[in-house]
Amino acid sequence: QVRVVESGGGSVQSGGSLRLSCTASGYTYSGYCLAWFRQAPGLEREGVAGIDSDSSTWYAESVKGRFTISQDKPNHMVYLQMDSLKPDDTAMYYCAASSGYDYCSGSFSDDEYSGWGQGTQVTVSS
């Protein structure tokens, strides 16, 4: 069973940086996608950044150039480096792991991700 745990959230001022960490287990290590999502109060959950087993990456347009997703394969870790943070980035951030690789690459579809973390809060003040 897929297990996902994320951490690293906190409160920062506009323009600051945070690095989120996620550890995942139980997914298909030979072919997979790992992604970060976020959800602000009153809004739907949206994809932020994704990475697959080939280390291809994809991002939401709103975070391109500011956020960087990376992974540490031997330790089954995925990270989200967030720079130049803005108040609009305030949200609960979730790490998710796919159930396979057939369709997940480049995708932020909820249907492709079977394992979800508990969330870590990011708050950016102006």
CYANA upper distance limits for C-alpha pairs under 8 A (distance plus 0.5 A):
  1 GLN  CA     25 SER  CA      8.47
  1 GLN  CA     26 GLY  CA      5.78
  1 GLN  CA     27 TYR  CA      7.93
  2 VAL  CA     24 ALA  CA      7.72
  2 VAL  CA     25 SER  CA      6.19
  2 VAL  CA     26 GLY  CA      4.77
  2 VAL  CA     27 TYR  CA      5.95
  2 VAL  CA     97 ALA  CA      8.00
  2 VAL  CA    114 SER  CA      7.74
  2 VAL  CA    115 GLY  CA      5.67
  3 ARG  CA     24 ALA  CA      6.12
  3 ARG  CA     25 SER  CA      5.82
  3 ARG  CA     26 GLY  CA      6.77
  3 ARG  CA    115 GLY  CA      6.58
  3 ARG  CA    116 TRP  CA      7.70
  3 ARG  CA    117 GLY  CA      7.83
  4 VAL  CA     22 CYS  CA      7.40
  4 VAL  CA     23 THR  CA      6.33
  4 VAL  CA     24 ALA  CA      4.94
  4 VAL  CA     25 SER  CA      7.15
  4 VAL  CA     95 CYS  CA      7.39
  4 VAL  CA     96 ALA  CA      7.34
  4 VAL  CA     97 ALA  CA      7.91
  4 VAL  CA    115 GLY  CA      6.79
  4 VAL  CA    116 TRP  CA      6.15
  4 VAL  CA    117 GLY  CA      5.08
  4 VAL  CA    118 GLN  CA      8.29
  5 VAL  CA     22 CYS  CA      6.04
  5 VAL  CA     23 THR  CA      5.94
  5 VAL  CA     24 ALA  CA      7.03
  5 VAL  CA     95 CYS  CA      7.84
  5 VAL  CA    116 TRP  CA      8.34
  5 VAL  CA    117 GLY  CA      5.31
  5 VAL  CA    118 GLN  CA      7.05
  5 VAL  CA    119 GLY  CA      8.37
  6 GLU  CA     20 LEU  CA      7.58
  6 GLU  CA     21 SER  CA      6.00
  6 GLU  CA     22 CYS  CA      4.61
  6 GLU  CA     23 THR  CA      6.93
  6 GLU  CA     94 TYR  CA      7.55
  6 GLU  CA     95 CYS  CA      6.76
  6 GLU  CA    117 GLY  CA      6.54
  6 GLU  CA    118 GLN  CA      7.59
  6 GLU  CA    119 GLY  CA      6.89
  6 GLU  CA    120 THR  CA      6.98
  7 SER  CA     20 LEU  CA      6.30
  7 SER  CA     21 SER  CA      5.83
  7 SER  CA     22 CYS  CA      6.91
  7 SER  CA    119 GLY  CA      8.17
  7 SER  CA    120 THR  CA      6.22
  8 GLY  CA     18 LEU  CA      7.72
  8 GLY  CA     19 ARG  CA      6.54
  8 GLY  CA     20 LEU  CA      4.96
  8 GLY  CA     21 SER  CA      6.47
  8 GLY  CA    120 THR  CA      7.44
  9 GLY  CA     18 LEU  CA      7.54
  9 GLY  CA     19 ARG  CA      8.06
  9 GLY  CA     20 LEU  CA      6.75
  9 GLY  CA    120 THR  CA      5.72
  9 GLY  CA    121 GLN  CA      5.61
  9 GLY  CA    122 VAL  CA      5.43
  9 GLY  CA    123 THR  CA      8.45
 10 GLY  CA     18 LEU  CA      8.17
 10 GLY  CA    120 THR  CA      8.50
 10 GLY  CA    121 GLN  CA      6.70
 10 GLY  CA    122 VAL  CA      5.61
 10 GLY  CA    123 THR  CA      6.70
 11 SER  CA    122 VAL  CA      6.56
 11 SER  CA    123 THR  CA      5.15
 11 SER  CA    124 VAL  CA      6.34
 11 SER  CA    125 SER  CA      8.03
 12 VAL  CA     16 GLY  CA      6.41
 12 VAL  CA     17 SER  CA      7.74
 12 VAL  CA     18 LEU  CA      8.35
 12 VAL  CA    123 THR  CA      6.90
 12 VAL  CA    124 VAL  CA      5.55
 12 VAL  CA    125 SER  CA      6.85
 13 GLN  CA     85 LEU  CA      8.21
 13 GLN  CA    124 VAL  CA      5.86
 13 GLN  CA    125 SER  CA      5.27
 13 GLN  CA    126 SER  CA      6.47
 14 SER  CA     84 SER  CA      7.54
 14 SER  CA     85 LEU  CA      5.95
 14 SER  CA     86 LYS  CA      5.52
 14 SER  CA     87 PRO  CA      6.87
 14 SER  CA    124 VAL  CA      6.26
 14 SER  CA    125 SER  CA      6.11
 14 SER  CA    126 SER  CA      5.60
 15 GLY  CA     83 ASP  CA      7.53
 15 GLY  CA     84 SER  CA      4.67
 15 GLY  CA     85 LEU  CA      5.35
 15 GLY  CA     86 LYS  CA      6.83
 16 GLY  CA     83 ASP  CA      6.71
 16 GLY  CA     84 SER  CA      6.04
 16 GLY  CA     85 LEU  CA      5.98
 17 SER  CA     81 GLN  CA      8.02
 17 SER  CA     82 MET  CA      5.90
 17 SER  CA     83 ASP  CA      4.94
 17 SER  CA     84 SER  CA      6.75
 17 SER  CA     85 LEU  CA      6.66
 18 LEU  CA     81 GLN  CA      6.71
 18 LEU  CA     82 MET  CA      5.72
 18 LEU  CA     83 ASP  CA      7.25
 19 ARG  CA     79 TYR  CA      7.36
 19 ARG  CA     80 LEU  CA      6.10
 19 ARG  CA     81 GLN  CA      4.94
 19 ARG  CA     82 MET  CA      6.41
 20 LEU  CA     79 TYR  CA      6.02
 20 LEU  CA     80 LEU  CA      5.48
 20 LEU  CA     81 GLN  CA      6.94
 20 LEU  CA     82 MET  CA      8.38
 21 SER  CA     77 MET  CA      7.58
 21 SER  CA     78 VAL  CA      6.53
 21 SER  CA     79 TYR  CA      5.10
 21 SER  CA     80 LEU  CA      7.08
 22 CYS  CA     77 MET  CA      6.06
 22 CYS  CA     78 VAL  CA      5.65
 22 CYS  CA     79 TYR  CA      6.65
 22 CYS  CA     95 CYS  CA      6.88
 23 THR  CA     75 ASN  CA      8.43
 23 THR  CA     76 HIS  CA      6.46
 23 THR  CA     77 MET  CA      5.12
 23 THR  CA     78 VAL  CA      7.02
 24 ALA  CA     76 HIS  CA      6.37
 24 ALA  CA     77 MET  CA      6.95
 24 ALA  CA     97 ALA  CA      7.76
 25 SER  CA     76 HIS  CA      7.42
 27 TYR  CA     32 TYR  CA      7.80
 27 TYR  CA     97 ALA  CA      7.28
 27 TYR  CA     98 SER  CA      7.42
 27 TYR  CA     99 SER  CA      6.70
 27 TYR  CA    100 GLY  CA      8.14
 28 THR  CA     32 TYR  CA      6.39
 28 THR  CA     98 SER  CA      8.48
 28 THR  CA     99 SER  CA      7.23
 28 THR  CA    100 GLY  CA      6.63
 29 TYR  CA     53 SER  CA      8.13
 30 SER  CA     53 SER  CA      7.51
 31 GLY  CA     52 ASP  CA      7.97
 31 GLY  CA     53 SER  CA      5.93
 31 GLY  CA    100 GLY  CA      6.85
 31 GLY  CA    101 TYR  CA      5.72
 32 TYR  CA     52 ASP  CA      6.05
 32 TYR  CA     53 SER  CA      5.84
 32 TYR  CA     97 ALA  CA      7.89
 32 TYR  CA     98 SER  CA      6.31
 32 TYR  CA     99 SER  CA      7.61
 32 TYR  CA    100 GLY  CA      5.85
 32 TYR  CA    101 TYR  CA      5.33
 32 TYR  CA    104 CYS  CA      7.90
 32 TYR  CA    105 SER  CA      8.46
 33 CYS  CA     50 GLY  CA      7.41
 33 CYS  CA     51 ILE  CA      6.17
 33 CYS  CA     52 ASP  CA      4.59
 33 CYS  CA     53 SER  CA      6.82
 33 CYS  CA     97 ALA  CA      6.49
 33 CYS  CA     98 SER  CA      5.74
 33 CYS  CA    100 GLY  CA      8.02
 33 CYS  CA    101 TYR  CA      7.19
 33 CYS  CA    104 CYS  CA      6.53
 33 CYS  CA    105 SER  CA      6.74
 34 LEU  CA     50 GLY  CA      6.21
 34 LEU  CA     51 ILE  CA      5.88
 34 LEU  CA     52 ASP  CA      6.59
 34 LEU  CA     78 VAL  CA      7.78
 34 LEU  CA     95 CYS  CA      7.82
 34 LEU  CA     96 ALA  CA      6.24
 34 LEU  CA     97 ALA  CA      5.14
 34 LEU  CA     98 SER  CA      6.85
 35 ALA  CA     47 GLY  CA      7.94
 35 ALA  CA     48 VAL  CA      7.92
 35 ALA  CA     49 ALA  CA      6.09
 35 ALA  CA     50 GLY  CA      4.50
 35 ALA  CA     51 ILE  CA      6.68
 35 ALA  CA     95 CYS  CA      6.31
 35 ALA  CA     96 ALA  CA      5.78
 35 ALA  CA     97 ALA  CA      7.06
 35 ALA  CA    108 PHE  CA      8.15
 36 TRP  CA     47 GLY  CA      6.72
 36 TRP  CA     48 VAL  CA      5.91
 36 TRP  CA     49 ALA  CA      5.76
 36 TRP  CA     50 GLY  CA      6.76
 36 TRP  CA     80 LEU  CA      8.08
 36 TRP  CA     93 TYR  CA      7.32
 36 TRP  CA     94 TYR  CA      6.10
 36 TRP  CA     95 CYS  CA      5.14
 36 TRP  CA     96 ALA  CA      6.78
 37 PHE  CA     45 ARG  CA      7.15
 37 PHE  CA     46 GLU  CA      5.99
 37 PHE  CA     47 GLY  CA      4.79
 37 PHE  CA     48 VAL  CA      5.58
 37 PHE  CA     49 ALA  CA      7.65
 37 PHE  CA     93 TYR  CA      6.19
 37 PHE  CA     94 TYR  CA      5.56
 37 PHE  CA     95 CYS  CA      6.85
 37 PHE  CA     96 ALA  CA      8.03
 38 ARG  CA     45 ARG  CA      6.06
 38 ARG  CA     46 GLU  CA      6.05
 38 ARG  CA     47 GLY  CA      6.99
 38 ARG  CA     48 VAL  CA      7.21
 38 ARG  CA     91 ALA  CA      6.32
 38 ARG  CA     92 MET  CA      5.89
 38 ARG  CA     93 TYR  CA      4.74
 38 ARG  CA     94 TYR  CA      6.35
 39 GLN  CA     43 LEU  CA      6.84
 39 GLN  CA     44 GLU  CA      6.54
 39 GLN  CA     45 ARG  CA      4.86
 39 GLN  CA     46 GLU  CA      6.86
 39 GLN  CA     91 ALA  CA      5.71
 39 GLN  CA     92 MET  CA      5.78
 39 GLN  CA     93 TYR  CA      7.09
 40 ALA  CA     44 GLU  CA      7.86
 40 ALA  CA     45 ARG  CA      7.91
 40 ALA  CA     90 THR  CA      7.12
 40 ALA  CA     91 ALA  CA      4.78
 40 ALA  CA     92 MET  CA      6.77
 41 PRO  CA     91 ALA  CA      7.79
 46 GLU  CA    108 PHE  CA      8.08
 47 GLY  CA     59 TYR  CA      8.24
 47 GLY  CA     60 ALA  CA      7.04
 47 GLY  CA    108 PHE  CA      5.71
 48 VAL  CA     59 TYR  CA      6.17
 48 VAL  CA     60 ALA  CA      5.58
 48 VAL  CA     63 VAL  CA      7.59
 49 ALA  CA     57 THR  CA      7.71
 49 ALA  CA     58 TRP  CA      6.11
 49 ALA  CA     59 TYR  CA      4.81
 49 ALA  CA     60 ALA  CA      6.82
 49 ALA  CA     67 PHE  CA      8.39
 49 ALA  CA     68 THR  CA      8.16
 49 ALA  CA     69 ILE  CA      6.79
 49 ALA  CA     80 LEU  CA      8.42
 50 GLY  CA     57 THR  CA      5.94
 50 GLY  CA     58 TRP  CA      5.66
 50 GLY  CA     59 TYR  CA      6.92
 50 GLY  CA     69 ILE  CA      7.31
 50 GLY  CA    106 GLY  CA      7.42
 50 GLY  CA    107 SER  CA      8.13
 50 GLY  CA    108 PHE  CA      8.17
 51 ILE  CA     55 SER  CA      6.13
 51 ILE  CA     56 SER  CA      5.98
 51 ILE  CA     57 THR  CA      4.90
 51 ILE  CA     58 TRP  CA      7.09
 51 ILE  CA     69 ILE  CA      7.37
 51 ILE  CA     70 SER  CA      7.64
 51 ILE  CA     71 GLN  CA      8.33
 51 ILE  CA    105 SER  CA      8.01
 51 ILE  CA    106 GLY  CA      8.34
 52 ASP  CA     56 SER  CA      6.07
 52 ASP  CA     57 THR  CA      7.29
 52 ASP  CA    105 SER  CA      6.61
 55 SER  CA     70 SER  CA      8.30
 55 SER  CA     71 GLN  CA      8.29
 56 SER  CA    105 SER  CA      8.39
 57 THR  CA     69 ILE  CA      7.75
 57 THR  CA    106 GLY  CA      7.70
 58 TRP  CA    106 GLY  CA      6.24
 59 TYR  CA     63 VAL  CA      7.22
 59 TYR  CA     64 LYS  CA      6.57
 60 ALA  CA     64 LYS  CA      6.99
 63 VAL  CA     67 PHE  CA      6.12
 66 ARG  CA     82 MET  CA      6.64
 66 ARG  CA     83 ASP  CA      5.63
 66 ARG  CA     84 SER  CA      6.51
 66 ARG  CA     85 LEU  CA      8.13
 67 PHE  CA     80 LEU  CA      7.20
 67 PHE  CA     81 GLN  CA      5.99
 67 PHE  CA     82 MET  CA      4.99
 67 PHE  CA     83 ASP  CA      6.51
 68 THR  CA     80 LEU  CA      6.17
 68 THR  CA     81 GLN  CA      5.56
 68 THR  CA     82 MET  CA      7.12
 69 ILE  CA     78 VAL  CA      7.73
 69 ILE  CA     79 TYR  CA      6.10
 69 ILE  CA     80 LEU  CA      5.10
 69 ILE  CA     81 GLN  CA      6.86
 70 SER  CA     78 VAL  CA      6.25
 70 SER  CA     79 TYR  CA      5.76
 70 SER  CA     80 LEU  CA      7.13
 71 GLN  CA     76 HIS  CA      7.95
 71 GLN  CA     77 MET  CA      6.05
 71 GLN  CA     78 VAL  CA      4.71
 71 GLN  CA     79 TYR  CA      6.50
 72 ASP  CA     76 HIS  CA      6.43
 72 ASP  CA     77 MET  CA      5.52
 72 ASP  CA     78 VAL  CA      6.75
 73 LYS  CA     77 MET  CA      6.90
 85 LEU  CA     89 ASP  CA      6.97
 85 LEU  CA    124 VAL  CA      7.25
 86 LYS  CA     90 THR  CA      8.09
 86 LYS  CA    124 VAL  CA      6.58
 86 LYS  CA    125 SER  CA      8.11
 86 LYS  CA    126 SER  CA      8.01
 87 PRO  CA    123 THR  CA      7.81
 87 PRO  CA    124 VAL  CA      5.19
 87 PRO  CA    125 SER  CA      6.10
 87 PRO  CA    126 SER  CA      6.69
 88 ASP  CA    124 VAL  CA      8.16
 89 ASP  CA    122 VAL  CA      7.99
 89 ASP  CA    123 THR  CA      7.93
 89 ASP  CA    124 VAL  CA      7.22
 90 THR  CA    121 GLN  CA      8.32
 90 THR  CA    122 VAL  CA      5.87
 90 THR  CA    123 THR  CA      5.07
 90 THR  CA    124 VAL  CA      5.97
 91 ALA  CA    121 GLN  CA      6.63
 91 ALA  CA    122 VAL  CA      6.03
 91 ALA  CA    123 THR  CA      7.13
 92 MET  CA    119 GLY  CA      6.37
 92 MET  CA    120 THR  CA      6.06
 92 MET  CA    121 GLN  CA      4.93
 92 MET  CA    122 VAL  CA      6.56
 93 TYR  CA    119 GLY  CA      5.77
 93 TYR  CA    120 THR  CA      5.77
 93 TYR  CA    121 GLN  CA      6.60
 93 TYR  CA    122 VAL  CA      7.45
 94 TYR  CA    116 TRP  CA      7.33
 94 TYR  CA    117 GLY  CA      6.24
 94 TYR  CA    118 GLN  CA      7.24
 94 TYR  CA    119 GLY  CA      5.03
 94 TYR  CA    120 THR  CA      7.12
 95 CYS  CA    116 TRP  CA      6.42
 95 CYS  CA    117 GLY  CA      5.92
 95 CYS  CA    119 GLY  CA      7.69
 96 ALA  CA    113 TYR  CA      6.57
 96 ALA  CA    114 SER  CA      7.79
 96 ALA  CA    115 GLY  CA      5.90
 96 ALA  CA    116 TRP  CA      4.99
 96 ALA  CA    117 GLY  CA      6.90
 97 ALA  CA    113 TYR  CA      5.87
 97 ALA  CA    114 SER  CA      6.74
 97 ALA  CA    115 GLY  CA      5.54
 97 ALA  CA    116 TRP  CA      7.15
 98 SER  CA    104 CYS  CA      7.36
 98 SER  CA    112 GLU  CA      6.04
 98 SER  CA    113 TYR  CA      4.48
 98 SER  CA    114 SER  CA      5.99
 98 SER  CA    115 GLY  CA      7.17
 99 SER  CA    112 GLU  CA      7.12
 99 SER  CA    113 TYR  CA      6.46
 99 SER  CA    114 SER  CA      5.95
 99 SER  CA    115 GLY  CA      8.07
100 GLY  CA    104 CYS  CA      7.74
100 GLY  CA    112 GLU  CA      8.17
101 TYR  CA    105 SER  CA      7.35
103 TYR  CA    107 SER  CA      7.88
103 TYR  CA    112 GLU  CA      7.65
104 CYS  CA    108 PHE  CA      8.18
104 CYS  CA    109 SER  CA      8.30
104 CYS  CA    112 GLU  CA      6.12
104 CYS  CA    113 TYR  CA      8.36
107 SER  CA    112 GLU  CA      8.09
108 PHE  CA    112 GLU  CA      8.13
109 SER  CA    113 TYR  CA      7.83
110 ASP  CA    114 SER  CA      8.48
